[in-house]
Amino acid sequence: MKVFMCNLPLITYLEPSSSDREARVIEESYSTELSKILQVCKNVERLDAILEPAPLDDRGDLMGLYPTSKVLKPISALCGLTFLKLQPCEEYHFTEQFLVSLIKDMPYLRTFCCESIPAAYPFCDFCKCERSTAAFPSPLGVHLASLSSLRYLELHFADCFDSSWCKIPWEGALKGIKLGSCDRASFWALYDFYVLFKDSLEDLSIIDMPFESGYENIDQILSESYSKNCLFSLPRLRRLLISNSAPIDFVAMFRECRHIQRISLKKNEVLSFQDIKGLIDSAIWKEMKQFTVNADKYGLNSAEIVGLLNCNSSSKADVSVEVIFQDESEQDLS
């Protein structure tokens, strides 16, 4: 367990691994101490925790069946939290109902980060089968949408995120969205969700888009977007991170975002040197200050990396090239 407090801005709690009785006793001791701390420190504003989830009773309240469950009710009572980052213990996941029960009395949340959340009402975004219509919207989505204070949302491996999130009226104006490996949502569900916050969104991270899973054909998506003249029109967007194998036409869908200052392209073996150089030299983003490329041994060679660095002479962008080798023994820039 690690607890950091300085005028109570941040608490980080990491549960110890519990593989035997001794570890369980230590775990219970840690949980008891942290529970006492949280009960005293009612004005905590930031919490970063790795938790073991607990089941709910018939009323939807948290049940204290495990030693670590002692911290859940004190956490749920932190009504002044503005920042909350949650990660389940190894081999666990959070249910939507558990998360809603945990955060239902936190009306001032500005930042919510979480991962590993199965869908309470799973349905299919990719076909017209009987499961393709959600009978109920996501409980977590409904609750987060009710928070007028929410500004930053980060979800990873969240199967609960689907097209129903786009149909919920959102009270908060999100400034930052980071969605990674939300594989049950279609491309158009993500598109509609981003556009919901076109008047406020400043920071967008797109990680492992659903078309990488094989459910969707990116060429068909881009063709449809071209025919519909669908672009990402996000006038306040300043920072864009794309971490997936998206073609150049996908990146070009952000050409209406005229005020982008930072672009970061990672995990992309599709874009060529000419594609990237063209983006850097382009006059589309006149306010761009930094262009970062993640290049591995399957992508850019040393001459191309030098070529991108030399783009500084013709562009205001500070081109940063990060070189990653999957096998350190095979480093060769010749």
N, C-alpha and C positions, 0 to 999 in steps of 0.2 A: 504494500500500500504506500502511495506517495501523496502527501497533502501539501500544497503550497498556498500560503495565504500572505498577502501584503495589502492591508486595508481591505481584505476579503475580495479581491478581484477575481481570483481563480482558485478552484480546487480541482486537483487531478487525483483520481482514485483508480488504482489498478489492483484488481483482486489477485491474490496469490493462487497458483495452480494447486488443486487439491486432489492428490492422487492416493492419499492414505489418511489414516486417522490423525496422525500428528499434524499434517498439513491442514486438516479440517478444523482442528482445535485452534491453530494459529489463525486460520481464516475467520473463525467465529470471533476470536479476540479482536482482530483488526476491524471486523464489521461492527462490533459493539462499540469500539472506540470512535470509529468514524460516525456512527449513529449519534453518539453523544455530542460530537463536534458539530454536526449538522443541526441538532436540536438547539444548540446554544447560538450558533451563527446563522440567525434567521435572515440576515441581509446579504447573503452570498449572491453575487450577480453572475458568476461564470462557473460552469462545471463541465469537466471533461472526464468521462468515466467509462470503464469497461465493466459491464455488469452481467450477472447471471439473472435472466428474466425469471419471473415468478408467475404462477397461474392466478387467475382471478376467481373470486367467489361468485355466487349467484347474483349478487348485486353489482358485479363488475368492479369490486374493490380488490386491491392487492392482498394476496395471502402470504403470510410470513412462514412458509414451510421450511425454508433453508436458512442457515446462518447468515448468508449474505443478503437474505431478504430483509434483514433488519434495517438496511440502509435505504430501502425503497420508499417507505412511507416518509421518512425525513426528507428525502430528495423531492418527493411529490409535494411536500409542504413548502418548498422554496419558491414562494409566489413572486419573489422579486428577481428571479433569474432572467437575464437578458441573453445569455449565451449558453447553449447546451449541445454537447457533443457526446453521443452514445455509441458504444460498440459492444456487441455481445461477447461473452466468453467463447473460447474456442469450441466449435461443434454445437453452438447454440444459435438461435435466431430470435428476433423480436416479433411478436404478433402485433398487428395494428391495434387491437383492443388493449394490449398491455401498454403500448406507447401512449395511447390516448388517455388511459387511466393515470399514467405517470405524469403527464404534462397538462392535464385538464385545468389545473389551477395556476398556470403560469401565463398570465395574460400579457406580460411585457416582453416575451421572447422576441429578440431581434434576429438571432441566428440559431438555426436548428440543423445539426449534422447527424446523420445516422446511417447505418448500413445493415444489410441482411434482414430484409423485411418481406416475408411472403405476403401474398394478397389474401385478404379476408374473403373476398368474393372474386375469385379468379375468373377471367373470361379472355376471349381471344380477340386481339386487335388486328389479326392478320388475314382473317377469312370471313366468310359469310355464313359460318355454321351457327348452330343454335346458341353457342357460347359467346358469340360475337357481340351480344347486347348485354350490358351489365344491368342486372336486376337492381343492384344497389351501388351507390358510389363508394369510393374508398373511405372508410372511417377516418383514417389518418389524414387524407386529403381534405375532408370536410372540416376537421378540427383546425388544421393549419390554415385553411382558407379563412377561418373566422378570426384569426389574430391580426388585428389592424397594425400591430407593431412589427410584424415579421418583415425583415428586409433581405435576409440571406438564407438560402436553402441549399443543402448539400445532401444528396442521397446516392448510395452505392448498393448494387445488388438488391434493388428495391423492386420486387415484382408487383408490389402494391401500386406502383405508378403506372397508370394507363390513361386512355383517352378520357376517362371520367373526370380526371383532374382539370381538364380544359373546360368542362361544363359547369364547374362550381364557381359561384361568384366569390371572388377573392377580395377581402377587406384590405389586406396589406399590399403595398406597392414594392414588389421585390426588386432589389438593386443587383443582387448576385444570385446566379443559379449554376449549380454544378451537379450534373446527373451522370452517373457512370454505371454501365452494365445494367440498365433498366430494360431488360430484354423483352418484356411483355408489351411494351409500348411501341407503336408503329412510328415511322418517321413523321407522319403527318400529325400524330398526337404530340410529339415533341415540338414540331413547328408551331402548332396552335398554342401550346403552353408558353413558348417563348414570346410569341406575339401578344399574348395577354398582357405582358408587362412592357410593351414597347415604349411607354412614356416614362419608365423608371429604370429599366435594365441597363446596368453599366458594365457588368462583369459576367461573362458567359464561358463555361467550360463544357465541351462536348466530348465525352469519353466513351469509346466503344459503342458506336451507334448500332441500332437494331439490325441494319442491313448487313452487318458483319456476320450475324448469326445464320444468314442464308434464308431468312424468312422473306426478305424484300430484295428486289432488284434495284440497285442504285441507279442504273442507267434509265430504267423505266420511271423512277421517282424524279430524276432530273428532267426527263422529257415532259412529264406531267407538270412539273413546276414551271418549265419554260412556256408551255402552252397556256397555263393559267396566269402567267406573269407573276408567280409567287416568289418574292424575295424576302429575305430577312430585313425588314424595315424597322430598325431599332436605333432611332436617332440619338439616343444618349449612350450607346454602347462605346466603351473605351478600351476594354481588354477582351480578347478572344483567344481561347485555347481550343485547338482541335486535336484530339488524340485518337485517331482511327485511320483506316485506309480509305479515305475519301478522295475522289478525283478532283481535279482542278475546278471543274464546273460547280462542285459543291462549295468550295471556298468562295467562288465568285458570287454565290447567292448572297453574300454579305456586302456586296458592292454599294448598297444603299445606306450602309452604316458609315456615313462620311466622317464621323469623328473618332474612329478607332485610332488609338495611340500605340497599342501593343498587340502583336499577333504572335502566337506560339504554335508551331506545327510539330506534333510529336507522333511517333509510332505510325509512320506513313511510308510505305514502300511503293506507293502508286505514283506520287508526284515525281516528275523528272527535274533535273537541274534547270532546264529551260522554264518549266512551270514555276519553280520557286523564284528564279531570277526575275521572271516576268512580273510576279506579284510584288517583289521588292521595288522594281523599277517603275511599277504602275503609278499613275497619277490619281488613282481612285481614292486612296487614303492619304490626303495631303497632310494630316496631322500626325501620321505615324512616326513614333520615336524609336521603337524597338521591334525587331523582327527576329524571332528565335526559331532555329531549325534544329531538330533532333535527328542526327544522321548516324546510321549504323552501317555495318560492313555490307549490307545488301542494298544500300542507297547510294549516297554521294561518295565519290572518291576524293583523294586529296586535292587534285587539281580543281575539282568542282567546289570544294570547300573554300579554297583560296579565292576562286572566282566570286563566290558569294561575299566573302569578306571584302573584296575589292569593290563591291557594289556601293560601299560607303562613299566613294568618291563622287558618285552620281545621284546619291539619295541621302535624305536627311536621317534615314533610319540607322539606328545602331544595330548592325546585323550581328547577332550572337549565334554561333554554330556550336552545338553540343555534340561531340563525337562519342558514340557508345559502341563497344564491341561486345557481342554476346559471348565470345570465347577469347579471353585475354591472351591466350597463347598464340592467337592468329592475327595479332595486330600488324597491319601492313598498310602503310599509307602511300606506297610507291605507285 
